[in-house]
């Protein structure tokens, strides 16, 4: 049966034997230096996440399976979900136990698209600078990093917390906010895939780069 896209975390990324990875927010800044020595900078587009993945396998069979799962994504319009492999949840709640069954939402977004109001958190729940959060609506996925530490009040609300990069245009009020395994939608960067080199030893390595796809 034909697969659907984006491929869910449990259908692809979580199942790959990721030995090494990078996770970085790209720059989208144009720079011009004037004769006076003044440097002018300007944003020319949204900042997108990108990364590199190294998959290590122990058997030739595992290598073939991993290669097939990644190779199918090298065609156009095929995407998959990505999450940070080294950290599952917020620093103050790594496994999501404190979050429990709470369902936090983005209650509103400020006009600067940086500050958001978060509701539905457990009382005194803390988001720490460096934490990741995500949301999705209508096939659009956004992932952002917390740049200031804030704790919810007794009513489970953080009145304003700054996120980076700016939120996407059109994020609806009340969209669920994912704190445990926050994810984004990505594509394999064309020509970045390096197939395994089969050797007499069993271990093999596959590498590729990915880049965020908003839609």
Long-range contacts (C-beta under 8 A, 24 or more apart in sequence): 3-72, 5-77, 5-78, 5-79, 5-80, 6-79, 6-80, 6-81, 6-141, 6-185, 6-186, 7-73, 7-79, 7-80, 7-81, 8-81, 9-81, 9-83, 9-181, 9-183, 12-69, 12-73, 12-80, 12-81, 13-80, 13-81, 13-82, 13-83, 14-83, 15-69, 16-53, 16-55, 16-66, 16-69, 16-70, 17-55, 17-56, 17-57, 17-58, 17-62, 17-66, 18-53, 18-54, 18-55, 18-85, 19-54, 19-55, 19-56, 19-205, 20-52, 20-53, 20-54, 21-51, 21-52, 21-53, 21-54, 21-85, 21-86, 22-51, 22-52, 23-49, 23-51, 23-84, 24-49, 24-50, 24-51, 25-49, 25-145, 25-164, 25-165, 26-50, 26-211, 46-165, 46-166, 46-168, 46-214, 47-165, 48-211, 48-212, 48-214, 49-82, 49-143, 49-184, 49-186, 49-211, 49-212, 50-189, 50-209, 50-210, 50-211, 50-212, 51-82, 51-186, 51-209, 51-210, 52-192, 52-207, 52-208, 52-209, 52-210, 53-207, 53-208, 53-209, 53-210, 54-205, 54-206, 54-207, 55-205, 55-206, 55-207, 56-203, 56-204, 56-205, 57-196, 57-203, 57-204, 57-205, 57-206, 58-202, 58-203, 59-202, 60-198, 60-202, 60-204, 63-196, 63-198, 63-204, 63-206, 66-206, 67-195, 67-196, 67-206, 70-188, 70-193, 70-206, 70-208, 71-193, 73-187, 73-188, 74-188, 74-190, 74-193, 78-187, 78-188, 79-185, 79-186, 79-187, 79-213, 80-185, 80-186, 80-187, 80-210, 81-141, 81-183, 81-184, 81-185, 81-186, 82-183, 82-184, 82-185, 82-186, 82-210, 83-181, 83-182, 83-183, 83-184, 84-132, 84-182, 87-132, 88-180, 88-181, 89-179, 89-180, 89-181, 90-126, 90-127, 90-128, 90-131, 90-179, 91-128, 91-130, 91-131, 92-125, 92-126, 92-127, 92-128, 93-125, 93-126, 93-179, 95-180, 96-179, 96-180, 98-122, 98-125, 99-125, 99-179, 99-180, 102-156, 103-176, 104-156, 104-176, 104-177, 104-179, 105-174, 105-175, 105-176, 105-177, 106-135, 106-167, 106-171, 106-173, 106-174, 106-175, 106-177, 107-157, 107-173, 107-174, 108-173, 109-167, 109-171, 109-173, 110-160, 112-166, 113-166, 113-167, 113-168, 113-169, 114-162, 114-163, 114-164, 114-166, 114-167, 115-160, 115-161, 115-162, 115-163, 116-160, 116-161, 116-163, 116-167, 117-157, 117-158, 117-159, 117-160, 118-152, 118-157, 118-158, 118-161, 118-177, 119-156, 119-157, 120-156, 120-177, 121-152, 121-156, 121-157, 121-158, 122-152, 122-156, 123-152, 123-153, 123-154, 123-155, 123-156, 124-151, 124-152, 124-153, 124-154, 125-151, 125-152, 125-156, 126-150, 126-151, 126-152, 127-151, 127-158, 127-161, 127-179, 131-179, 132-182, 133-163, 133-177, 133-178, 133-179, 133-182, 134-177, 134-178, 134-182, 134-183, 134-184, 135-171, 135-175, 135-176, 135-177, 135-178, 136-175, 136-178, 137-171, 137-172, 137-175, 139-215, 140-168, 140-170, 140-214, 140-215, 141-183, 141-184, 141-185, 141-214, 142-167, 142-168, 142-171, 142-184, 142-214, 143-182, 143-183, 143-184, 143-212, 168-214, 184-212, 185-212, 185-213, 185-214, 186-210, 186-211, 186-212, 186-213, 187-211, 187-213
